[in-house]
Amino acid sequence: MAAALAADRLCEAVTSQGLEVKSRGLLGPGAEDVLAEAMTLEPLHRVAAEAVAGVAVDVCVQPWFDRRKRLFLADMDSTMIGCECIDELADYAGVKAEVSAVTERAMRGEIDFESALRQRVVTLKGLPETVLAQCYEERVRLNPGARTLVRTMAVHGTRCVLVSGGFDAFTARVAVAAGFAEHAANRLIVRDGALTGEVGEPILGREAKLEALLRHRAELGLSEAETLAVGDGANDLAMIEAAALGVAYRAKPVVAERADARLDHADLTALLYFQGYAAAAFVVD
C-alpha cells in the first residue's frame, strides 16, 4: 500500500508541475514504475522527494534508458551481509566495543580508513586462524535479497564484483554464497596458525574501490551509464559517485546525502526494480 500511495502522490506532483506521466506499471509486490517526461532529472528529484515525504518507501529517479546495468560493484560489510566482520572478529578477542567504535567513526568518514583498519587489526593479534571460518559460520549472514539480486543480474549478463575494505577470508565465502563472479578485499597476515595483528599492503580502501569500478568498466568496454554500485560507508563513496547509479544501503549520512538513490526500507531486490526488472524475472532458489 505504501508504494501505491507514493506512486499516486508522485504522479499528482509530476502533473502539477506541468510534466507528463507517460506510463505507470506494477513491477512486483510493493514496487511501481513511473515514466515521466522532463527535460532534466533535477525537477523530478525534487518533486519525488516532496511527494513521498513521510511515506516508508524508497524512490529512485533516473533516466529511463540504460537502466539495466552491465557492471555491478557491491560493498560487503553491512551491505551484502548484516555485520561488520572485523567487529565480530574483535568479539572473539574480547575487544568488540573498542573496535566497533573505531569502525563506526571510519564508516562515517570521521577518521582515515587505512589507519583505522591497522589500528583495529592490531587488536586481533594472537587469534587462531581457525577463528576466521568459525566467525563466518557463526556470525555472517547475507542480507535479505542479496542472493536474488546478484544471481539475477549475473544471469542477465552483468559482471558482479564484491569489493570490500574487510578481509578476503570473508569475501571469498560471501562471493560464493551470493553468486559474485569476482571479489577483492584486504588480507590478514597469518603466521604459525595465528593472526599477527597485521594486514597486507596496499590496503584496499576508498580509492581502490573506485579503481576497481573504472578497471572493470574499461575491461568490459562499458560506458558510465552501464554501471551500478552500492555501499553504506565513507570508503564506498568514491565508487558510488562514479557509478551511473550509486545507491546508499542503510547508509551513513555522508553517503546517503550524496548517493543517487537510497535503500532505507526495502531489501536488496529493490536494486532490481530500480533497473526495471519485474519480479517474474528474479532468479530465486
C-alpha positions in Angstrom: 0.0 0.0 0.0 2.8 2.4 0.8 4.2 2.0 -2.8 0.9 2.6 -4.4 0.3 5.7 -2.2 3.7 7.0 -3.0 3.2 6.4 -6.8 -0.2 8.2 -6.6 1.4 11.2 -4.9 4.3 11.2 -7.3 2.0 11.2 -10.4 -0.1 14.0 -9.0 3.0 16.0 -8.1 4.5 15.5 -11.6 1.4 16.7 -13.4 1.0 19.6 -11.1 4.4 20.8 -12.3 3.2 20.7 -15.9 5.2 17.5 -16.6 3.6 14.5 -18.3 3.3 11.0 -16.8 3.8 8.7 -19.8 3.1 5.4 -18.1 2.8 3.6 -14.8 3.1 -0.1 -14.1 3.5 -2.7 -11.3 6.9 -4.5 -11.3 6.2 -6.6 -8.2 4.8 -6.6 -4.7 5.2 -3.1 -3.4 7.2 -1.9 -6.5 5.8 0.5 -9.1 7.4 2.0 -12.2 6.5 5.6 -13.2 7.7 7.1 -16.5 7.6 10.9 -16.6 8.7 13.2 -19.3 11.1 16.0 -18.3 14.0 18.0 -19.8 16.3 17.2 -16.9 16.2 15.0 -13.8 16.6 17.8 -11.3 12.9 18.8 -11.1 11.9 15.1 -10.8 14.3 14.6 -7.9 12.8 17.5 -6.1 9.2 16.5 -6.9 9.7 12.9 -5.9 11.3 13.8 -2.6 8.5 16.1 -1.7 5.8 13.7 -2.9 6.9 10.7 -0.8 7.9 12.6 2.3 6.6 10.7 5.4 5.9 7.5 3.4 8.1 4.5 4.2 9.3 3.8 0.6 12.5 4.1 -1.4 12.5 6.1 -4.6 15.0 6.1 -7.5 14.9 8.9 -10.0 17.0 8.1 -13.1 16.9 8.2 -16.9 14.6 5.6 -18.5 17.2 4.3 -20.9 20.2 2.2 -19.9 18.6 1.3 -16.7 19.8 -2.3 -16.8 23.4 -2.2 -15.7 26.2 -4.5 -17.0 28.7 -3.9 -14.2 27.7 -4.1 -10.5 30.1 -3.4 -7.7 29.0 -4.0 -4.1 30.4 -3.5 -0.7 30.3 -6.4 1.7 30.1 -5.5 5.4 26.7 -4.0 6.4 25.7 -4.1 2.7 25.7 -7.6 1.3 25.9 -9.1 4.8 24.4 -7.9 8.0 27.5 -7.3 10.1 31.0 -5.8 10.2 33.3 -8.8 10.1 36.1 -7.0 11.9 33.8 -6.2 14.8 32.8 -9.8 15.0 36.4 -11.0 15.0 37.1 -8.5 17.7 34.3 -10.1 19.8 36.3 -13.3 19.8 39.3 -11.3 21.1 37.2 -9.7 23.8 37.5 -6.1 22.4 34.3 -5.7 20.3 33.1 -2.4 21.9 36.5 -0.8 21.4 36.8 -1.9 17.8 33.2 -1.2 16.9 33.6 2.4 18.0 36.5 2.9 15.6 34.6 1.1 12.8 31.7 3.5 13.2 33.9 6.6 13.0 35.7 5.2 9.9 32.4 4.4 8.2 31.1 7.9 8.9 34.2 9.4 7.3 35.4 11.0 10.6 38.8 9.2 10.5 41.1 7.9 7.9 40.1 4.4 6.8 43.5 2.9 6.3 44.9 4.0 9.7 41.7 2.9 11.4 42.0 -0.5 9.8 45.5 -1.0 11.0 44.5 0.2 14.5 41.7 -2.4 14.7 43.6 -5.3 13.2 46.3 -4.9 15.8 43.7 -5.9 18.4 43.3 -9.3 16.7 46.9 -10.4 17.2 47.1 -13.9 18.6 43.7 -15.1 17.4 43.9 -18.6 15.9 43.5 -18.6 12.1 40.6 -21.1 12.6 38.5 -18.3 14.1 38.0 -16.9 10.6 36.0 -19.8 9.4 34.3 -20.0 12.8 33.3 -16.4 12.6 31.9 -16.8 9.1 29.8 -19.8 10.1 28.5 -18.3 13.4 28.1 -14.6 12.5 27.9 -13.9 8.8 24.5 -13.9 7.0 23.6 -12.5 3.7 21.2 -9.5 3.9 17.7 -10.1 2.6 17.6 -10.1 -1.2 21.4 -10.2 -1.7 21.5 -13.6 -3.4 18.5 -12.9 -5.6 19.9 -9.6 -6.6 23.3 -10.9 -7.6 22.2 -14.1 -9.3 19.5 -12.3 -11.3 22.0 -9.7 -12.6 24.5 -12.4 -13.4 22.1 -14.4 -15.4 21.3 -11.4 -17.5 24.9 -10.8 -18.3 26.1 -8.4 -15.7 29.6 -8.7 -14.2 29.1 -8.7 -10.4 32.1 -7.8 -8.2 32.3 -7.8 -4.4 34.8 -5.2 -3.2 35.4 -4.8 0.5 37.6 -2.9 2.9 37.2 -6.1 5.0 39.0 -9.3 4.6 39.3 -11.9 1.7 38.7 -14.8 4.2 35.1 -13.5 4.2 34.7 -12.1 0.7 35.7 -15.5 -0.8 32.9 -17.2 1.1 30.3 -14.4 0.6 31.1 -14.3 -3.1 30.2 -17.9 -3.5 27.1 -17.7 -1.3 25.7 -14.7 -3.2 26.9 -15.6 -6.7 29.5 -12.9 -7.4 31.9 -13.6 -10.2 34.9 -11.9 -8.5 35.9 -10.5 -5.2 38.6 -8.3 -3.7 39.5 -7.4 -0.1 42.3 -7.0 2.4 44.4 -9.9 3.6 45.0 -10.6 7.3 48.6 -11.8 7.9 48.8 -15.3 9.5 51.9 -16.8 10.9 52.2 -20.2 12.7 48.4 -20.6 12.6 47.6 -17.3 14.3 46.8 -13.7 13.3 49.8 -11.4 13.6 47.8 -8.2 14.0 48.9 -7.0 10.6 47.2 -6.5 7.3 48.6 -6.9 3.8 49.7 -3.9 1.9 48.5 -2.0 0.0 45.2 -1.6 1.9 42.0 -1.8 -0.2 40.0 1.2 0.7 38.1 4.1 -0.9 40.4 4.7 -3.8 40.9 1.0 -4.5 37.2 0.5 -4.8 37.0 3.4 -7.3 39.9 1.9 -9.2 38.1 -1.4 -9.4 35.0 0.1 -10.9 37.0 2.0 -13.5 39.1 -1.0 -14.3 36.2 -3.4 -14.8 34.3 -0.8 -16.8 37.3 -0.4 -19.1 37.8 -4.2 -19.4 34.2 -4.6 -20.5 34.2 -1.6 -22.8 31.2 -0.1 -21.0 30.0 3.5 -20.7 29.5 5.1 -17.3 25.7 4.7 -17.9 26.0 0.9 -17.6 27.4 0.8 -14.0 25.8 0.3 -10.6 27.5 0.5 -7.2 26.1 0.0 -3.7 27.5 0.6 -0.2 27.0 2.1 3.2 30.2 3.7 4.4 32.5 6.6 3.6 35.0 4.3 1.9 32.3 3.4 -0.6 31.6 6.9 -1.6 34.1 7.3 -4.5 32.7 4.3 -6.4 29.1 5.3 -5.6 29.7 8.7 -7.0 31.5 7.3 -10.1 28.7 4.8 -11.0 25.8 5.9 -13.1 23.5 4.6 -10.4 25.1 4.9 -7.0 23.0 3.5 -4.1 23.3 4.1 -0.4 22.1 1.0 1.6 21.1 1.7 5.2 24.0 4.2 4.9 25.9 6.6 7.0 24.8 10.3 6.5 27.8 11.2 4.4 26.9 8.5 1.9 23.1 8.9 2.0 23.4 12.6 1.2 25.5 12.1 -1.9 24.2 8.9 -3.5 21.8 8.9 -6.4 19.3 6.8 -4.5 18.8 5.3 -1.0 17.6 2.0 0.3 16.3 2.7 3.8 13.3 0.4 3.8 13.3 -2.2 1.0 15.6 -5.2 0.8 18.3 -5.5 -1.9 16.0 -6.8 -4.6 14.9 -3.1 -4.9 18.1 -2.7 -6.9 16.5 -5.0 -9.5 13.3 -3.0 -9.5 15.4 0.2 -9.9 16.7 -1.3 -13.1 13.3 -2.2 -14.4 13.3 -5.9 -13.7 9.9 -7.3 -12.9 9.6 -9.8 -10.0 8.8 -12.6 -12.5 12.4 -12.2 -13.9 14.1 -12.7 -10.5 16.3 -15.7 -10.0 15.3 -17.3 -6.7 16.2 -20.5 -5.0 
